[in-house]
Amino acid sequence: MKKIGESLYIKGRIGWKGLKKSEYLKNGDYRIINGSNIIDNKIDWSNCGYISEERYNESPEIMLQKGDILITKDGTIGKVAMVSELKKPTTVASGLFVLRNTAPSKWDTKYIFNFLQSNKFKKFIFSRTEGSVIPHLYQKDFMTLEIPELEINEQRKIAHRLDTIQHKLDLNNQINDNLVA
């Protein structure tokens, strides 16, 4: 087991230097994602907000990159999504953590992503928020989360198997939706 904070990049926005809801734009070149944009472990890009270039450039540490994993840390905590596409420069609102694999020879990003959907992760979140009026996952707590440290090829095999199962589930759901329609 390895603490996730020992070898992976984890950043969250601490406030936003006074960003007000009125500063959100209807469209633009710089997107901002919040927790409501994470649905069924995917990012709903159709409902993202936009911000000015100046606001985007204020926080380079949370400018998203392809392969980043997003984790909600306020309210409905523990929702996860992976950035599989990035058509516009994008950042995150204060309710999200950005987890970036900075050790690709040691960790498989999809393995980490799948781990963050596991019951073990859900138990970790529950243990940190039990009794809270407003659930919140603190970065210092998240960094202590332990993840099974397997050999990289074993991580890739596990991730591939889980991706194959998820693909089949998605296909079955799509077929069911078409039958209902």
N, C-alpha and C positions, 0 to 999 in steps of 0.2 A: 504494500500500500504506500502511496505517495501523496503528500498534501498537494492539492491542485495549485496552490499559490507558490509552491517552490520552483515550478518549472514552466508555468504558463502566465501570459500577460492578462491581467484582470484590471479593468478600469470602469469606473462609473462616474457619471456627472454628479458633482456635488453642487446642487443649485444650478443656476445658469446666469450668473452675473446679471440678475434682474430681468431676464427674459419674461415678457408678459404674453398672455394668450393673444392680445391684440397685435403682437408683432408677427404672428403666424401669417403666412401668405397663402392665397388660394392656389397658386402655382408658382413655379420658378425653377431655378437650376440646382437648388440645394435642398435636399429632403431631410426631414426629421422623423424618426420612428419613435413611437411610444408603445406601452404595453398592450394597448387595444389593437395594435397592428399585428400582433402575434396571435395567430389562430391555427389550431391543430398542428403545431410545430412548424409553421410556415409563416412567412411575412406577407401580409396583405398590402401589397404596394399600391393598390388602387385608392387606399384611404390614408395615405401618409400626408403629413403636413409639409410645408415649405418654409424656409427661413432665408434671410438675406445672406449674401456672401460674407459680410462682416461678422455676423453672428456665427456662421459656420466656421470661420477661421479662428474664432476665439479659443477653441478647444481641440487642437490637433491630436491629442491623446485618445480621443474617441471618434475620430473620423474612421468610418467603416472601411474594411477591406473584404474582398471576396474570401470566404472561408471563415469569417468571424462568426462566433456563436453569441447570440443575445439571450440574456436571462432576465426575466422580470424580478425586481427586488422590492417593489412596493405594492400594497393592495393584494391583488391576485399574484402571489409570488411563485416563482419556479416554472413559469411558462418559458419554453425555449424555442429558438428558431436559428437556422443557419443561413448566413448570407450566401446564397448560391449564385446570385446575379447582382450586378451593381451598375445600373444604367446611368445614374447621376450621383454626384458626390452626396453622401448621406452621413448623418450623425444620429445620436440617440438623445432622447429626453432624459430627465433625471430619474425616471423609474426603471432604468435598465442598466445592466452590466454588459460590458463587451469583454468576451473571453477570446483571446487570440493564441493560436498554437505557435509559439516561438521556438519550439523544439521538435520540428517535424521528423527528425531522425529518432526521436524517443517516443513521440505520441502520434497517433493517427487521429486527425480531427473528427472524422465520423465516429470513431470509437468513443471519443469524449462526448460528442453530441448524443450518442445513444445512451451513454452512462447517465447523462443529465435528464434522461427520460425514464430512468429506472426507479423501482420501488425504493432502492437504497437512497437515492437522491431525495425522493419524496419524504422519506423518514427523516432525513437530515433537515429538510426544511421545516417539517412539523416540530422537530425537537427545538428549533430555534425560534419558533413563533407561537408555541403553545401558550395560551392565556393572554396573548397580545390583543389589544383592542383593534389596532391597525397593524396588520402583519407587515414586517419589514425585514429584509435580509441585509445584514451589514456586510460590507466588503471584508472586514477583518474576520468575521465568522466564515464567510464563503471561502476564504483562502485556506481555512483549516480542513475543508472537505477532503477526505481521503478517497482516492481512486485506485483501483487495482492496477498495479504497474506490471503489465505483461510485455513480453518481447514484441517488438513492432510488427513482425509478420503475423503473430497471433492476433494482435489488435486488428489488423487489416482483415483477417479471415472473419473475425467476429462481426466487424462492421459490415462486411460484404453480405454475410448471412442475414443480418438484421435488415439491411437495405433491400435485399431480395424479398424478404417477408413483407416489409412495408410496401414495396411496389405491388405485390400481389393484393394486399389489403386495399390499397388505393384503387387498383383496377376493379376489384370486386365492388367497392363503394360506388365507383363510376358506373358500373353496369347496373347496380341497384337503382341509382338515381335515374338512369335512362329508362329503366322498366317502370318506375313510378311516374315519370313525365308523360 
